[in-house]
Amino acid sequence: MLRHCVFLNFDAAHSVDERMKILAELGALVEEVDGMVSFEFGPNLDFERKSPKYREGFIASFRDHAALSAYADHPVHQALGARLVEMCVGGHDGIIVFDLDVAD
C-alpha cells in the first residue's frame, strides 16, 4: 500500500472554501482511478508548531505504484494539480510530497 501525502502552502488570496473545493475534487478520483483506495484531506492542526506555512494537506492511499501512476496521469488530476501549483506560494515550492510504502 502506498500513501501519497501532500502538504500545501496555499497563497492567502485563496479562500478556505476554494482550497477545500479543489481538494474534494481530487478526492472524487477515488471513484475513477482503479487501485485508489482512499483520499482524506483537511487543515493542518500543527500541534507541534513545526509546519505553520502548510495549512492544508491530503493523504491518498493506493494499492500499488501502478495505481499511483494511473492517478498521476489521469487528466482530471493533471488539471487539478496544475491549479494547485498556481494556488500555492512559490508554485511547486509550496508543495511537499511524501510517498510512503506501508503495510496493508
N, C-alpha and C positions, 0 to 999 in steps of 0.2 A: 504494500500500500504506500502510495506517495502522498505526502501532504505538501501542497503548494501554498506557502504562507507569504502574503503580500502586505506590506505596511506602507501607508500613503501619507505624504506630507502635502495635503491639499493647499492650494492657494486660498487665502481667506476670502477672496472675491466670490468663491463658490459656496452657496448656502448648504447647510446640513441636509436639507431636503434634496438638493441637487446631487450631493455626494451619495446619499442613501439610495437614490433612484438608480444611479449608474451601477452601484454595487448589486442592487436587486436584479437589474437587467443581466448582469454577469451570472448571478445565481440561477437565473432561469435556464441557463445552458445545461443544467443537470438533466433536464428533460430531453435534451437534444444530443448530447455527447455520450456515446457508448463508453462505459467504464468510468464516467464521472459520478462518483458516489454521493458526494455532499458538498455543500457550499454554505459557509457561515460567515457573517460579517457584522461589524459593529464598531463602536467607538473604543479607543484605547483608554483604559482606565488608569494606566501608568502609575500604579500604587508605589512603585519604587522611584518614580520621577527620573527615569533614565532615557525616555524617548518622547519628550513633550512635543516635538515637531510632527511626529507621526500620529495624527489624531484619529485616524480610522484604519481599518485593515480587514483582510479576509483570509480564510483558510478554505481551500478547496481540496477535496480528497479524491484520489484517482486509483483505480485498480492496479495500474502499471504505467510504465513510461509511454507505451503506445497510446494509452488513453489521454495522458497529459499532452502528448504531441498533437493528438486529434483536437483537443481543446485549444491549444496554442494556434493551430492552423485554421480553426473554424472562422468563417468570415464575420460572424457576429462578434466573436472575441477580438478579432483583428480591429474592427471598427471601434468597439468599446475601449479596447486597450489604447488605441491612438488617442481617444478622447481623455482617458485617464492621464496619459502623459501630458496632454495640454492643460489639464486641470491642476497638475502638481507643480510646486515650486521647483524651478530648475529642470522641468521636464522629467527625463529619465532619472536624473539625480535625486528627484523627490520620491523615488520608489525603491523600496528594499524588498528583495525576493529571497526566500529560503525554500528550497525543495528538500524535504526530508523523507528518507526511506525508513518507514516504520513497520513494525509487525502488525498484522491484521487484528 
